[in-house]
Amino acid sequence: MLSLFDQTSNQSQNLLPFEGDAFYYGKVFSFAEATSLYQNLFSTIDWQSDLIKMFGKEILTKRKMAWYGLEPYEYTYSKVKKTALLFNDTLLQLLKVVEEKTGETYNSCLLNLYHDGNEGMGYHSDNEKEMKEYGAIASLSLGAERKFSFKHRETKEKVNLLLEHGSLLVMKGETQKHWVHALPVSKRVLKPRINLTFRTVVL
């Protein structure tokens, strides 16, 4: 298992040892900027409990989510169809920053609000049929620092890192094909975190 908690961030270094591309840019916003963005998004985003289907039943999650886009795109997530709200000014500004940092383009954003470390996400891949195949996904973290884990589908090899307040992680290439990722729960985390994943929907 590779752990990156104590290593200096370097976006030119691929975090994954093989069959995928993931780059951690570290903090792309200052503490003050990241805190202001967090407060803005916390109060202005149309947060909703995520409705997922498990074992034939619909379940409302404690974690809140929101789906935004340059157009009212539709996509199916956890077997539930969702329609994007239009980007507000803050999301448009963040889209521009993320595109400049990563050299990629995106047209939509899935946001998640985790109230504390009791809320997380199990291992999964972001490979919904509406998403651009092998397209880049840029993950911006605001709020509480959280552990993030990659696991290879075949070898089960793991790569762990700490997502900092105001930091940016990019996954692209064949990452979603060969790796799954998770946000593990942690009772030590007492504060909320907002995660924005910029991605590309193919019409």
Secondary structure in CASP SS format (residue, H / E / C, confidence):
PFRMAT SS
TARGET T0000
AUTHOR 0000-0000-0000
METHOD secondary structure of the structure
MODEL  1
M C 1.00
L E 1.00
S E 1.00
L C 1.00
F C 1.00
D C 1.00
Q C 1.00
T C 1.00
S C 1.00
N C 1.00
Q C 1.00
S C 1.00
Q C 1.00
N C 1.00
L C 1.00
L C 1.00
P C 1.00
F C 1.00
E C 1.00
G C 1.00
D E 1.00
A E 1.00
F E 1.00
Y E 1.00
Y E 1.00
G E 1.00
K E 1.00
V C 1.00
F C 1.00
S C 1.00
F H 1.00
A H 1.00
E H 1.00
A H 1.00
T H 1.00
S H 1.00
L H 1.00
Y H 1.00
Q H 1.00
N H 1.00
L H 1.00
F H 1.00
S H 1.00
T H 1.00
I C 1.00
D C 1.00
W C 1.00
Q E 1.00
S E 1.00
D E 1.00
L E 1.00
I E 1.00
K E 1.00
M E 1.00
F C 1.00
G C 1.00
K E 1.00
E E 1.00
I E 1.00
L E 1.00
T E 1.00
K E 1.00
R E 1.00
K E 1.00
M E 1.00
A E 1.00
W E 1.00
Y E 1.00
G E 1.00
L C 1.00
E C 1.00
P C 1.00
Y C 1.00
E E 1.00
Y E 1.00
T E 1.00
Y E 1.00
S C 1.00
K C 1.00
V E 1.00
K E 1.00
K E 1.00
T E 1.00
A C 1.00
L E 1.00
L E 1.00
F C 1.00
N C 1.00
D H 1.00
T H 1.00
L H 1.00
L H 1.00
Q H 1.00
L H 1.00
L H 1.00
K H 1.00
V H 1.00
V H 1.00
E H 1.00
E H 1.00
K H 1.00
T H 1.00
G C 1.00
E C 1.00
T C 1.00
Y C 1.00
N C 1.00
S E 1.00
C E 1.00
L E 1.00
L E 1.00
N E 1.00
L E 1.00
Y E 1.00
H C 1.00
D C 1.00
G C 1.00
N C 1.00
E C 1.00
G C 1.00
M E 1.00
G E 1.00
Y E 1.00
H E 1.00
S C 1.00
D C 1.00
N C 1.00
E C 1.00
K C 1.00
E C 1.00
M E 1.00
K C 1.00
E C 1.00
Y C 1.00
G C 1.00
A C 1.00
I E 1.00
A E 1.00
S E 1.00
L E 1.00
S E 1.00
L E 1.00
G E 1.00
A C 1.00
E C 1.00
R E 1.00
K E 1.00
F E 1.00
S E 1.00
F E 1.00
K E 1.00
H E 1.00
R C 1.00
E C 1.00
T C 1.00
K C 1.00
E C 1.00
K E 1.00
V E 1.00
N E 1.00
L E 1.00
L E 1.00
L E 1.00
E C 1.00
H C 1.00
G C 1.00
S E 1.00
L E 1.00
L E 1.00
V E 1.00
M E 1.00
K E 1.00
G C 1.00
E C 1.00
T H 1.00
Q H 1.00
K H 1.00
H H 1.00
W E 1.00
V E 1.00
H E 1.00
A E 1.00
L E 1.00
P C 1.00
V C 1.00
S C 1.00
K C 1.00
R C 1.00
V C 1.00
L C 1.00
K C 1.00
P C 1.00
R E 1.00
I E 1.00
N E 1.00
L E 1.00
T E 1.00
F E 1.00
R E 1.00
T C 1.00
V E 1.00
V C 1.00
L C 1.00
END
